Amino acid sequence: MSDRSDLIDAFIDRAGWSAAQCALLAGDASNRRYFRLTSDTGTAVLMDAPPEKGEDIRPFVRIAQYLTGLGLSAPEILEQDETSGFLLLEDLGDALYARVLETSPELENSLYSTATDLLAELHENDPPAGLDPYDPPLMTDLAALAFDWYAFAATGEKAPEARQHFREAFHQLLCDHTAQSVLIQRDYHAENLLWLPYRSGTARVGLLDFQDAMIGHRAYDLVSLLQDARRDVAEATEAAMLARYIEATRQDDDSFRTAYNLLGAQRNLRILGVFARLCVRDGKAWYVDMIPRVWTLLQRDLAHPALAPVRPMLDTLPAPSPDILQRLKDKCATIPSL
């Protein structure tokens, strides 16, 4: 860590911020860390993304420049060091959607309307070339994490037959209903969006987490926004924003709602597996506390008639009762791999 600190100091010095105060701003589920630099002339954000831990700043830079080129509020890149894994970014502030809504819940409609409009606007533009597709094989693999980590850690049983039947049926549903055509940011939710009321239109939404962008279906980021694993979004807000997007983009109502619920199920199954893995493999037990919300969202998605072919296999997943949640926490940091 001392070697990394020396590299940070050298980067800050080269960027002309050697006199700034440096304070840890945040970490996330990856190996990235963020620091705020404060000087007499302003503030900036330092992203520390160690290449030796698998991080790569290039996708962030590429997508940030694409988004700002569309007039959207991704951070401006002030300085970069690809070899060491450092970025100096425009500081868009601390007004995360989640924080704003804690103190001003009456703004929910305004904030979510603007975030929904941003997606409609973004999806009218061709995505940058060369992005990987978020396609049925990959989505099926990720949805199966619910069997591999959540169910297995909770029960000690792998249920290989249910898992295989699920994969076959779910893959076919994804092939039938989720054609990939737009850029998806993949973690478009209230902990990654900033409210910038001093800007106008969709630029009032500050974008933070988009380095894992891929080509996917139009409904994916809308699901990420409205079926948030970290905060409760009112069902009336979800319904209104879904209708708002469909009207703005002139989508076929039935087919879009089918894709929305199918991708909601895919996303929530993936999150069940990831949150369980973050606990039992990585020692981050607090993710278990969000599993009941994710489970509730999953059940709403599974109620859609199009998902009938996979419901019997998913019935083998245990509901997150207090006992199940405690079992997951009891296994915190005890299963290095499966």
C-alpha positions as CSV (number, residue, x, y, z in Angstrom):
1,M,0.0,0.0,0.0
2,S,2.9,2.4,0.7
3,D,4.1,1.9,-2.9
4,R,0.6,2.7,-4.1
5,S,0.5,5.8,-2.0
6,D,3.8,7.0,-3.5
7,L,2.3,6.5,-7.0
8,I,-0.8,8.4,-6.0
9,D,1.4,11.3,-4.7
10,A,3.4,11.3,-7.9
11,F,0.3,11.4,-10.1
12,I,-1.3,14.2,-8.1
13,D,1.9,16.2,-8.4
14,R,2.1,15.7,-12.2
15,A,-1.6,16.8,-12.5
16,G,-0.8,20.0,-10.7
17,W,-2.7,19.2,-7.5
18,S,0.2,18.6,-5.1
19,A,-1.0,21.3,-2.7
20,A,-4.5,19.7,-2.4
21,Q,-5.9,17.9,0.6
22,C,-6.7,14.3,-0.2
23,A,-9.5,12.5,1.6
24,L,-11.0,9.0,0.9
25,L,-14.4,9.5,-0.7
26,A,-15.6,5.9,-1.3
27,G,-14.8,2.4,-2.3
28,D,-17.1,0.0,-4.1
29,A,-17.6,-3.7,-4.7
30,S,-14.7,-3.7,-7.1
31,N,-11.1,-2.9,-6.3
32,R,-11.5,0.8,-7.2
33,R,-11.2,3.6,-4.6
34,Y,-12.1,7.2,-4.9
35,F,-10.5,10.3,-3.2
36,R,-11.6,13.9,-3.2
37,L,-8.8,16.5,-3.8
38,T,-9.5,19.9,-2.3
39,S,-7.4,23.0,-3.0
40,D,-7.9,26.7,-2.9
41,T,-9.0,26.6,-6.6
42,G,-11.6,23.8,-6.3
43,T,-12.1,20.1,-6.1
44,A,-11.5,17.0,-8.2
45,V,-12.0,13.3,-7.8
46,L,-9.1,10.8,-8.0
47,M,-10.0,7.3,-9.1
48,D,-7.5,4.6,-8.0
49,A,-8.0,1.5,-10.1
50,P,-5.0,-0.8,-9.6
51,P,-4.1,-2.8,-12.8
52,E,-2.5,-5.5,-10.7
53,K,-5.9,-6.2,-9.2
54,G,-7.6,-6.5,-12.6
55,E,-8.8,-2.9,-13.0
56,D,-8.6,-1.0,-16.3
57,I,-9.4,2.7,-16.6
58,R,-9.7,2.7,-20.4
59,P,-13.3,1.6,-20.6
60,F,-14.3,4.3,-18.2
61,V,-12.5,7.0,-20.2
62,R,-14.0,5.7,-23.5
63,I,-17.6,5.7,-22.3
64,A,-17.2,9.0,-20.3
65,Q,-16.1,10.7,-23.5
66,Y,-18.9,9.2,-25.5
67,L,-21.5,10.3,-22.9
68,T,-20.2,13.8,-22.6
69,G,-20.1,14.0,-26.4
70,L,-23.9,13.5,-26.3
71,G,-24.2,16.4,-23.8
72,L,-24.7,14.1,-20.8
73,S,-23.1,14.7,-17.4
74,A,-20.4,12.1,-17.1
75,P,-17.3,13.5,-15.3
76,E,-14.8,15.3,-17.5
77,I,-11.4,13.5,-17.6
78,L,-8.8,16.0,-16.3
79,E,-5.7,13.7,-16.2
80,Q,-5.0,10.0,-16.7
81,D,-2.3,7.4,-16.1
82,E,-3.3,4.2,-17.8
83,T,-0.1,2.3,-16.7
84,S,-0.7,3.0,-13.0
85,G,-4.5,3.1,-13.1
86,F,-5.2,6.6,-12.0
87,L,-7.8,9.1,-13.3
88,L,-8.4,12.7,-12.2
89,L,-12.1,13.5,-12.7
90,E,-14.4,16.5,-12.6
91,D,-16.1,16.5,-9.2
92,L,-19.8,16.3,-9.7
93,G,-20.5,16.5,-6.0
94,D,-22.2,14.3,-3.4
95,A,-25.9,14.7,-4.2
96,L,-26.5,11.0,-5.0
97,Y,-30.1,10.2,-5.8
98,A,-30.3,8.0,-2.8
99,R,-29.2,10.7,-0.4
100,V,-31.4,13.4,-2.0
101,L,-34.4,11.2,-1.7
102,E,-33.7,10.4,2.0
103,T,-34.2,14.0,2.9
104,S,-36.5,15.1,0.1
105,P,-38.8,12.1,-0.8
106,E,-41.2,14.5,-2.6
107,L,-38.6,14.8,-5.4
108,E,-38.9,11.1,-6.4
109,N,-41.1,11.8,-9.4
110,S,-38.8,14.6,-10.7
111,L,-35.6,12.6,-10.2
112,Y,-36.9,9.4,-11.7
113,S,-38.6,11.2,-14.6
114,T,-35.3,12.9,-15.6
115,A,-33.4,9.6,-15.3
116,T,-36.0,7.9,-17.4
117,D,-35.8,10.6,-20.0
118,L,-32.1,10.3,-20.1
119,L,-32.3,6.7,-21.1
120,A,-34.9,7.5,-23.8
121,E,-32.5,10.2,-25.1
122,L,-29.4,8.0,-24.9
123,H,-31.1,5.1,-26.7
124,E,-31.8,7.3,-29.7
125,N,-28.1,7.4,-30.4
126,D,-25.9,4.7,-31.9
127,P,-23.7,3.1,-29.3
128,P,-19.9,3.3,-29.7
129,A,-18.4,0.5,-31.8
130,G,-16.7,-2.5,-30.3
131,L,-18.7,-3.0,-27.1
132,D,-19.4,-6.6,-26.2
133,P,-23.0,-7.8,-26.3
134,Y,-24.9,-8.6,-23.1
135,D,-26.4,-11.6,-24.8
136,P,-28.4,-14.6,-23.8
137,P,-25.5,-16.9,-23.1
138,L,-23.8,-14.4,-20.8
139,M,-27.1,-13.4,-19.2
140,T,-28.0,-17.0,-18.6
141,D,-24.6,-17.7,-16.9
142,L,-25.0,-14.7,-14.6
143,A,-28.6,-15.6,-13.7
144,A,-27.4,-19.1,-12.7
145,L,-25.3,-17.5,-10.0
146,A,-28.5,-17.6,-7.9
147,F,-28.1,-21.4,-7.9
148,D,-24.3,-21.5,-7.7
149,W,-23.9,-19.1,-4.7
150,Y,-27.2,-18.1,-3.1
151,A,-29.0,-21.5,-3.1
152,F,-25.8,-23.5,-2.4
153,A,-24.6,-21.3,0.4
154,A,-28.0,-21.2,2.0
155,T,-28.9,-24.9,1.8
156,G,-25.7,-26.8,1.0
157,E,-27.3,-28.3,-2.0
158,K,-26.6,-27.6,-5.7
159,A,-29.8,-28.9,-7.4
160,P,-28.0,-29.6,-10.7
161,E,-31.1,-30.8,-12.5
162,A,-33.2,-27.7,-11.7
163,R,-30.2,-25.5,-12.6
164,Q,-29.8,-27.1,-16.0
165,H,-33.5,-27.1,-16.8
166,F,-33.6,-23.4,-15.8
167,R,-30.6,-22.6,-18.0
168,E,-32.2,-24.2,-21.1
169,A,-35.6,-22.6,-20.6
170,F,-34.3,-19.2,-19.6
171,H,-31.8,-19.0,-22.5
172,Q,-34.6,-19.6,-24.9
173,L,-36.8,-16.8,-23.4
174,L,-33.8,-14.4,-23.6
175,C,-33.2,-15.3,-27.2
176,D,-36.9,-14.7,-28.0
177,H,-37.4,-11.4,-26.2
178,T,-34.2,-9.5,-25.5
179,A,-32.5,-8.4,-28.8
180,Q,-29.4,-6.2,-28.0
181,S,-29.3,-2.7,-29.7
182,V,-28.3,0.1,-27.3
183,L,-25.6,1.0,-24.8
184,I,-26.4,-0.2,-21.4
185,Q,-24.5,1.1,-18.3
186,R,-25.6,-2.0,-16.2
187,D,-25.6,-0.3,-12.8
188,Y,-27.9,2.6,-13.5
189,H,-29.5,3.2,-10.0
190,A,-29.8,5.6,-7.2
191,E,-26.4,5.0,-5.6
192,N,-24.7,5.8,-9.0
193,L,-26.7,8.8,-10.1
194,L,-26.2,12.4,-9.0
195,W,-28.8,15.1,-9.0
196,L,-27.4,18.3,-10.6
197,P,-30.3,20.8,-10.4
198,Y,-28.2,23.7,-11.6
199,R,-27.9,22.0,-15.1
200,S,-30.8,21.6,-17.5
201,G,-32.7,18.8,-19.1
202,T,-31.2,15.3,-18.8
203,A,-27.8,16.9,-18.0
204,R,-29.2,17.2,-14.5
205,V,-28.4,13.5,-14.0
206,G,-24.8,12.9,-13.1
207,L,-23.4,9.6,-14.3
208,L,-20.8,7.7,-12.3
209,D,-20.6,4.0,-13.0
210,F,-20.5,3.0,-16.6
211,Q,-17.1,1.4,-17.2
212,D,-18.8,-2.0,-17.6
213,A,-21.1,-0.7,-20.5
214,M,-22.2,-3.3,-23.1
215,I,-24.7,-3.5,-25.9
216,G,-28.0,-4.7,-24.5
217,H,-31.8,-4.4,-24.6
218,R,-33.4,-1.1,-24.1
219,A,-35.2,-2.3,-20.9
220,Y,-32.1,-3.3,-19.0
221,D,-31.0,0.0,-17.5
222,L,-34.7,1.0,-16.9
223,V,-35.0,-2.2,-14.8
224,S,-31.8,-1.3,-13.0
225,L,-33.2,2.1,-12.2
226,L,-36.7,1.1,-11.1
227,Q,-36.0,-2.3,-9.5
228,D,-33.2,-1.0,-7.2
229,A,-31.6,-3.6,-4.9
230,R,-30.5,-0.8,-2.5
231,R,-33.6,1.3,-2.0
232,D,-37.4,0.9,-2.3
233,V,-38.8,2.5,-5.4
234,A,-42.6,3.1,-5.1
235,E,-44.5,0.7,-7.3
236,A,-46.5,3.6,-8.6
237,T,-43.2,5.3,-9.6
238,E,-42.0,2.2,-11.4
239,A,-45.3,1.9,-13.3
240,A,-45.3,5.6,-14.3
241,M,-41.7,5.6,-15.5
242,L,-42.2,2.3,-17.4
243,A,-45.1,3.9,-19.2
244,R,-43.2,7.2,-19.7
245,Y,-40.3,5.4,-21.4
246,I,-42.6,3.3,-23.6
247,E,-44.4,6.4,-24.8
248,A,-41.3,8.5,-25.3
249,T,-39.6,5.8,-27.4
250,R,-42.7,4.5,-29.2
251,Q,-42.1,0.9,-28.1
252,D,-44.6,-1.9,-28.5
253,D,-46.2,-2.0,-25.0
254,D,-46.6,-5.8,-24.7
255,S,-43.2,-6.8,-26.0
256,F,-41.4,-4.2,-24.0
257,R,-43.1,-5.1,-20.8
258,T,-42.2,-8.8,-21.4
259,A,-38.6,-7.9,-22.0
260,Y,-38.6,-5.6,-18.9
261,N,-39.9,-8.4,-16.6
262,L,-37.6,-11.0,-18.1
263,L,-34.5,-8.8,-17.7
264,G,-35.7,-7.9,-14.2
265,A,-35.7,-11.6,-13.4
266,Q,-32.3,-12.0,-14.9
267,R,-30.9,-9.0,-13.0
268,N,-32.4,-10.0,-9.7
269,L,-31.2,-13.6,-10.0
270,R,-27.7,-12.4,-10.7
271,I,-27.8,-10.0,-7.8
272,L,-29.0,-12.8,-5.4
273,G,-25.9,-14.8,-6.4
274,V,-23.5,-11.9,-6.3
275,F,-24.7,-10.6,-2.9
276,A,-24.4,-14.2,-1.5
277,R,-20.9,-14.4,-3.0
278,L,-19.8,-11.1,-1.6
279,C,-20.7,-12.4,1.8
280,V,-19.5,-16.0,1.8
281,R,-16.4,-15.5,-0.4
282,D,-15.4,-11.9,0.2
283,G,-16.5,-11.3,3.8
284,K,-19.0,-8.5,3.1
285,A,-21.9,-9.7,5.2
286,W,-23.9,-6.4,4.9
287,Y,-25.0,-7.4,1.3
288,V,-27.1,-10.1,2.8
289,D,-29.4,-7.5,4.3
290,M,-30.5,-6.4,0.8
291,I,-31.4,-9.9,-0.3
292,P,-35.1,-9.8,0.9
293,R,-35.7,-6.7,-1.3
294,V,-34.2,-8.4,-4.3
295,W,-36.3,-11.5,-3.7
296,T,-39.5,-9.4,-3.6
297,L,-38.6,-7.8,-6.9
298,L,-37.8,-11.2,-8.4
299,Q,-41.2,-12.5,-7.4
300,R,-42.9,-9.5,-9.1
301,D,-41.0,-10.3,-12.3
302,L,-41.8,-14.0,-12.2
303,A,-45.5,-13.2,-12.0
304,H,-45.4,-12.1,-15.7
305,P,-47.0,-14.8,-17.9
306,A,-43.9,-15.0,-20.1
307,L,-41.8,-16.3,-17.3
308,A,-44.1,-19.3,-16.6
309,P,-41.6,-21.8,-18.2
310,V,-38.9,-21.0,-15.6
311,R,-41.0,-20.7,-12.5
312,P,-41.0,-24.4,-11.5
313,M,-37.2,-24.5,-11.5
314,L,-36.9,-21.3,-9.5
315,D,-39.2,-22.7,-6.9
316,T,-36.2,-24.7,-5.8
317,L,-34.5,-21.5,-4.6
318,P,-35.1,-20.9,-0.9
319,A,-37.0,-17.8,0.2
320,P,-34.8,-15.5,2.3
321,S,-36.3,-16.3,5.7
322,P,-34.5,-15.1,8.8
323,D,-32.9,-18.6,9.2
324,I,-31.6,-18.6,5.6
325,L,-30.2,-15.1,5.9
326,Q,-28.5,-16.1,9.2
327,R,-27.0,-19.2,7.5
328,L,-25.5,-16.9,4.8
329,K,-24.0,-14.6,7.4
330,D,-22.7,-17.6,9.4
331,K,-20.7,-18.6,6.3
332,C,-19.2,-15.1,5.8
333,A,-15.7,-15.4,4.4
334,T,-15.7,-19.2,4.7
335,I,-16.1,-20.3,1.0
336,P,-13.2,-19.1,-1.1
337,S,-14.6,-20.7,-4.4
338,L,-17.3,-23.0,-5.6
